[in-house]
Amino acid sequence: MKIAIVCYPTFGGSGVVATELGLELAKRDHEVHFITYSQPVRLALLNPKIHYHEVNVPEYPLFHYQPYELALSSKLVNIVKHYNIDVLHVHYAIPHAYAGYMAKQMLKEEGIYLPMITTLHGTDITLVGNHPNYKTAVSFSINHSDFVTSVSASLKESTYKLFETKKEIRVIPNFIEVNDNELKDTPCKRSAMAENGEFIITHISNFRKVKRIDDVVKIFYGIQKEVPAKLMLVGDGPEKETAEQLALELGIYGKVIFFGNSTEINQILTHSDLFLLPSETESFGLAALEAMAVGVPVISSNTGGLPEVNEHGVSGYLSDVGDVENMVINALDILKDQDTLCSFKEGAKKIARKFQINEILPMYENIYEEAIALKNKSTF
């Protein structure tokens, strides 16, 4: 199959999932074309089955905001015609599904049918997409996609609740590759992050308010009062400065390492003992799953799709949003002795294996095949 993938190229979950999906599809001998405004951060181009097409948006003084949707839809038309693309897969409703629909209509004028799958990832529905300025366009785009998927049952329910759509939404969860041997010889040494006897506590996100970074720092504050520990904060965003200030006020700044955006996430996680994700909401919790895949138990809130990923009492613990005290208690329960910690580490890997990419990828391949069958039957 020849598959075009449209995604954001950033560190966010939707871009990571789209990129990893495309790379795995290429391994299975599909031809994959990434179409976005810059090269995705995890995209390796040393594969003849992988193609990257940059969307350039010319700047004109006439426009206060440059029309990316217009440039993207035009680029899609050109790529589909030049490479004879079979199916279009857009990740994130705004603006990708809308641009995809416009591309479909332009191609239709030339007698070309392009089936489109839209994957909903979270804030494109619950936050940005639900804004009055975008809601009508998002509803339209969902209803005019040939197939729609969401990364969790929780997000599927939210979509039906927030938008006027009767479109069937299929749940295809995010995925991970679990390889117990992959990081045995990691160049990142534990001693670079913590002293002997110190636990390593980690949080990875885009540092937005929804991630409740202040709760991360407060949970760690409670942990380090009882056991020796260091906090690894990986990522960047508007709440980073707040986290730094809070760490200073609590007198723990010297126990916190701010990595910023990093391409060494797996190396950091493999030496971690506990992962914190006390978010206000999460459509899935890909960062938690990445931690679990290398045997890191998770302390998280019980919101959105997190209960579908983090199994309470097995891979970690769930608490109500904002219940810092309970999260501290749960964290210390896991860290209290080596046997308990080892049990939770094994539990984390066990649950993560349910989300192995080899289990999830065929679900997408099946939808692509259905879409192509629809294309072959189409008479416009």
TIVO-408379 format. One record per residue (C-alpha): residue number from 1; x, y, z. Coordinates in Angstrom, 1 decimal, decimal comma, m for minus. Each point is the difference from the previous one (the first is absolute). Layout:
resi/c1/c2/c3
NUM/X/Y/Z
...
This chain:
resi/c1/c2/c3
1/0,0/0,0/0,0
2/1,0/3,6/m0,6
3/m1,0/2,0/3,2
4/0,2/3,7/0,5
5/0,3/1,1/3,7
6/m0,6/3,5/1,2
7/1,0/0,9/3,5
8/1,6/2,6/2,2
9/3,8/m0,4/0,0
10/0,5/0,9/3,6
11/0,7/m1,9/3,3
12/m3,7/m0,4/0,7
13/m1,6/m3,4/0,2
14/m2,0/0,3/m3,3
15/3,2/0,7/m1,9
16/1,9/m2,8/1,7
17/m2,7/m2,5/m0,6
18/m0,4/1,0/m3,7
19/3,7/m0,2/m0,6
20/0,5/m3,4/1,7
21/m3,0/m1,3/m1,9
22/1,4/1,1/m3,3
23/3,4/m1,5/0,8
24/m1,5/m3,3/0,9
25/m2,2/0,0/m3,1
26/3,2/0,5/m2,1
27/1,5/m3,1/1,7
28/m3,0/m1,9/m1,3
29/0,8/1,1/m3,5
30/m2,6/2,7/m0,3
31/1,0/3,3/m1,7
32/m0,5/2,8/2,5
33/m0,1/3,8/m0,8
34/0,2/2,4/2,9
35/m1,4/3,5/m0,8
36/0,6/2,7/2,5
37/1,7/3,4/0,5
38/3,3/m1,4/1,4
39/1,5/m3,4/0,4
40/m1,5/m1,9/3,0
41/2,4/m0,3/2,9
42/0,0/m3,8/0,0
43/0,1/m0,5/m3,8
44/2,9/m1,9/m1,4
45/0,3/0,4/m3,8
46/2,5/m2,8/m0,7
47/m2,7/m2,2/m1,5
48/m1,0/m0,1/m3,6
49/m3,6/m0,5/1,0
50/m0,1/3,2/2,0
51/m0,6/3,4/m1,6
52/m0,2/3,4/1,6
53/m1,7/3,0/m1,8
54/0,3/3,4/1,6
55/m3,0/2,4/m0,1
56/1,3/3,5/m0,8
57/m2,2/2,9/0,8
58/0,9/3,1/m2,0
59/m0,2/3,2/2,1
60/m2,1/2,8/m1,3
61/m0,5/3,4/1,8
62/m3,7/m0,3/m0,9
63/m0,5/m2,9/2,5
64/0,1/0,7/3,7
65/0,3/m3,8/0,5
66/1,5/m2,1/m2,8
67/m2,5/m2,5/m1,5
68/1,6/m3,3/0,9
69/m3,2/m2,0/m0,7
70/0,0/1,3/m3,6
71/3,7/m0,9/m0,5
72/m0,5/m3,4/1,5
73/m3,1/m0,9/m2,1
74/1,8/1,1/m3,2
75/3,1/m2,1/1,0
76/m2,2/m3,0/0,7
77/m1,6/0,3/m3,5
78/3,4/0,1/m1,6
79/1,5/m2,9/2,0
80/m3,1/m2,2/m0,6
81/0,2/0,5/m3,8
82/3,7/m0,3/m0,3
83/0,4/m3,1/2,2
84/m3,4/m1,7/m0,7
85/m0,8/0,0/3,7
86/m2,5/m2,7/1,1
87/m1,2/1,5/3,3
88/0,4/3,1/2,2
89/0,4/m0,3/3,8
90/m0,2/3,3/1,9
91/1,0/0,3/3,6
92/m1,7/2,8/2,1
93/m3,2/1,5/m1,2
94/1,2/3,6/m0,3
95/0,9/1,0/m2,6
96/0,9/m3,4/m1,6
97/m3,4/m1,5/m0,4
98/m1,4/3,2/m1,4
99/2,9/0,3/m2,5
100/m0,4/m3,6/m0,9
101/m3,6/0,5/m0,8
102/0,8/2,9/m2,3
103/2,7/m2,1/m1,7
104/m2,6/m2,8/m0,5
105/m2,4/2,5/m1,7
106/2,7/1,4/m2,3
107/1,1/m3,5/m1,0
108/m3,6/m1,0/m0,6
109/m0,3/2,8/m2,6
110/2,7/m1,9/m1,9
111/m1,6/m3,4/0,3
112/2,2/m1,2/2,9
113/m1,5/m1,5/3,1
114/2,2/0,3/3,2
115/m1,3/m1,8/3,1
116/0,9/1,7/3,2
117/0,5/m1,3/3,6
118/m0,1/2,5/2,8
119/1,6/m0,9/3,3
120/m1,0/2,0/3,0
121/2,6/0,4/2,7
122/m1,4/2,2/2,8
123/0,3/3,8/0,2
124/m1,1/0,2/m3,7
125/m3,4/m1,1/1,5
126/m0,1/0,9/3,7
127/1,8/3,4/m0,1
128/0,8/1,6/m3,3
129/m2,7/m1,7/m2,1
130/m2,7/0,8/2,5
131/0,7/3,7/m0,2
132/m3,0/1,9/m1,6
133/2,3/1,3/m2,7
134/0,9/m3,5/m1,2
135/m2,8/m2,3/1,1
136/m2,2/0,2/m3,1
137/3,0/m0,7/m2,3
138/1,2/m2,9/2,2
139/m3,5/m1,6/0,0
140/m0,1/0,4/m3,8
141/3,4/m1,6/m0,4
142/m0,9/m3,0/2,2
143/m3,3/m0,6/m1,8
144/1,7/0,2/m3,4
145/2,9/m2,3/0,8
146/m0,4/m3,5/m1,5
147/1,2/m1,6/3,3
148/0,6/1,5/3,4
149/2,1/m1,5/2,8
150/0,8/1,1/3,5
151/2,9/m1,0/2,3
152/m2,3/m0,9/3,0
153/m3,5/m0,9/0,9
154/m0,1/3,1/2,2
155/0,8/2,3/m3,0
156/m2,6/m1,7/m2,1
157/m2,6/0,7/2,6
158/1,1/3,6/0,3
159/m0,2/0,5/m3,8
160/m3,6/m1,3/0,0
161/m0,8/2,3/2,9
162/1,6/3,1/m1,3
163/m0,8/m0,2/m3,7
164/m3,0/m0,6/m2,2
165/1,1/m3,1/m1,7
166/m1,4/m3,5/m0,5
167/3,1/m1,1/m1,8
168/1,3/m3,4/1,2
169/3,1/0,5/2,0
170/2,3/m3,0/0,5
171/2,4/m0,1/2,9
172/3,5/m0,9/m1,0
173/2,3/0,7/3,0
174/3,5/1,5/m0,1
175/2,8/m2,5/m0,1
176/3,5/m0,7/1,1
177/2,8/m2,3/m0,8
178/1,1/m2,1/3,0
179/3,5/m1,3/m0,3
180/1,6/m1,3/3,2
181/3,5/m0,1/m1,5
182/m0,1/3,3/m1,9
183/1,4/2,2/2,8
184/2,4/m2,3/1,8
185/3,0/1,9/m1,3
186/m1,4/3,5/0,1
187/2,6/2,7/m0,1
188/m1,9/2,0/2,6
189/1,3/m1,0/3,4
190/m2,2/0,0/3,1
191/2,9/1,7/1,9
192/m0,4/3,0/m2,3
193/m3,5/0,6/1,5
194/0,2/m1,2/3,6
195/2,2/m1,2/2,8
196/0,1/m3,6/1,2
197/m3,0/m0,7/2,1
198/m2,1/2,8/m1,5
199/m3,3/m0,7/m1,8
200/m0,5/1,6/m3,4
201/m3,5/1,5/m0,5
202/m0,9/1,2/m3,5
203/m2,6/2,1/m1,8
204/m0,1/0,7/m3,8
205/m2,4/2,4/m1,6
206/m0,5/3,2/m1,9
207/m0,3/2,0/3,3
208/m3,5/1,4/m0,7
209/m2,4/0,8/2,8
210/m2,0/m3,2/m0,7
211/3,1/m2,0/1,1
212/m0,2/1,5/3,5
213/3,8/0,4/0,3
214/m0,4/1,6/3,4
215/m1,5/m3,3/1,2
216/3,0/m1,9/m1,4
217/2,4/2,1/2,1
218/m2,3/m0,2/3,1
219/m0,2/m3,8/m0,3
220/3,8/m0,2/m0,3
221/0,3/2,2/3,0
222/m2,0/m2,4/2,1
223/2,0/m3,0/m1,3
224/3,4/1,5/0,7
225/m0,9/0,7/3,6
226/m0,3/m3,7/0,6
227/2,6/m1,6/m2,4
228/3,1/1,4/m1,8
229/m1,1/0,9/m3,6
230/0,6/2,2/m3,0
231/m2,6/1,4/m2,4
232/0,6/m0,1/m3,8
233/m2,2/2,6/m1,8
234/0,1/m0,6/m3,8
235/m1,6/2,4/m2,4
236/m0,7/3,7/m0,5
237/m3,0/2,3/0,1
238/m1,7/2,9/1,7
239/m0,1/m1,6/3,5
240/3,8/m0,8/0,1
241/0,8/3,3/1,8
242/m2,8/m0,6/2,5
243/1,5/m3,4/0,8
244/3,5/1,6/0,5
245/m1,4/2,6/2,3
246/m2,0/m2,5/2,1
247/3,1/m2,3/0,3
248/1,9/3,0/1,3
249/m2,7/1,0/2,5
250/m0,2/m3,6/1,3
251/3,8/m0,2/0,4
252/0,4/m3,0/m2,4
253/1,4/1,8/m3,1
254/3,3/m1,9/0,4
255/m1,9/m3,3/m0,2
256/m1,7/0,8/m3,3
257/1,6/m0,3/m3,5
258/m1,7/2,0/m2,8
259/0,9/m1,8/m3,3
260/m2,1/2,1/m2,4
261/m1,1/m1,8/m3,2
262/2,2/m3,1/m0,4
263/0,5/m2,7/m2,6
264/1,3/m2,3/2,8
265/m3,3/m0,8/1,7
266/0,5/m3,8/m0,1
267/3,4/0,3/1,6
268/m1,4/2,2/2,8
269/m3,0/m2,3/0,5
270/2,0/m3,2/0,2
271/1,7/1,3/3,2
272/m3,1/1,4/1,5
273/m1,8/m1,6/3,0
274/m3,3/1,8/m0,2
275/m1,9/2,1/m2,5
276/m2,4/2,8/1,0
277/m2,9/1,1/m2,2
278/m2,6/1,9/2,1
279/m1,7/1,7/m2,9
280/m3,3/1,9/0,0
281/m1,0/m2,2/m3,0
282/1,8/m2,4/m2,4
283/m1,7/m1,5/m3,1
284/2,4/m3,0/0,3
285/3,2/0,6/1,9
286/2,7/m1,0/m2,5
287/2,8/1,2/2,3
288/m1,2/m2,3/2,7
289/0,0/m2,9/m2,4
290/3,5/0,7/m1,2
291/1,1/m0,1/3,7
292/m1,9/m3,2/0,6
293/1,7/m1,6/m3,1
294/3,4/0,2/1,7
295/m1,4/m1,2/3,4
296/m0,7/3,3/1,7
297/m3,1/0,1/2,2
298/m2,4/2,9/m0,4
299/m1,7/2,3/2,6
300/m2,7/1,8/m1,9
301/m3,4/1,7/0,2
302/m3,0/m2,1/m0,9
303/m1,3/2,3/m2,7
304/m0,7/m0,5/m3,7
305/1,7/m3,0/m1,6
306/2,5/m0,6/2,8
307/m1,9/m2,8/1,7
308/0,1/m1,8/m3,4
309/3,8/0,1/0,2
310/1,1/0,0/3,6
311/m1,6/m2,9/1,9
312/m0,5/0,8/3,6
313/2,0/m2,1/2,3
314/1,9/m1,8/m2,8
315/1,9/2,5/m2,2
316/m0,4/2,8/2,6
317/m2,7/1,9/1,7
318/m2,8/2,4/m0,9
319/m1,2/3,0/2,1
320/m2,6/2,7/m0,4
321/1,3/3,1/m1,8
322/1,7/2,3/2,4
323/0,3/m2,5/2,8
324/3,7/0,5/0,6
325/m0,1/m1,5/3,5
326/m1,4/m3,3/m1,3
327/2,5/m0,1/m2,9
328/2,9/0,4/2,5
329/m1,4/m2,8/2,1
330/m0,3/m2,2/m3,1
331/3,5/0,9/m1,2
332/1,5/m0,9/3,4
333/m1,9/m3,3/0,0
334/1,8/m1,0/m3,2
335/3,4/1,2/1,1
336/m0,2/m1,3/3,6
337/2,0/m3,2/m0,7
338/1,8/m1,6/m2,9
339/m2,4/m2,9/m0,4
340/m3,0/2,3/m0,3
341/1,8/2,2/m2,5
342/1,1/m3,0/m2,1
343/m3,6/m1,4/0,0
344/m1,3/3,3/m1,3
345/2,7/0,2/m2,6
346/m1,0/m3,4/m1,4
347/m3,6/1,0/0,1
348/0,7/3,1/m2,0
349/1,7/m2,0/m2,7
350/m2,8/m2,6/0,0
351/m2,7/2,6/m0,6
352/2,2/1,8/m2,6
353/0,2/m3,2/m2,1
354/m3,7/0,3/m0,6
355/0,8/3,1/m2,1
356/2,8/m1,6/m2,0
357/0,2/1,6/m3,5
358/m0,4/m3,5/m1,5
359/m3,4/m0,2/1,6
360/m1,2/3,4/m1,0
361/1,4/0,5/m3,5
362/m2,3/m2,7/m1,7
363/m3,0/2,1/1,2
364/1,3/2,9/m2,1
365/0,8/m2,2/m3,0
366/m3,5/m1,4/0,1
367/m1,5/3,5/m0,1
368/2,3/0,9/m2,9
369/m1,2/m3,1/m1,9
370/m3,6/0,9/0,7
371/0,7/3,5/m1,3
372/1,6/m1,2/m3,2
373/m2,9/m2,4/m0,5
374/m2,3/3,0/0,3
375/2,1/1,8/m2,5
376/m0,2/m2,9/m2,5
377/m3,8/0,0/0,3
378/m0,4/3,7/m0,3
379/m1,8/1,4/m3,0
380/m0,2/3,6/1,5
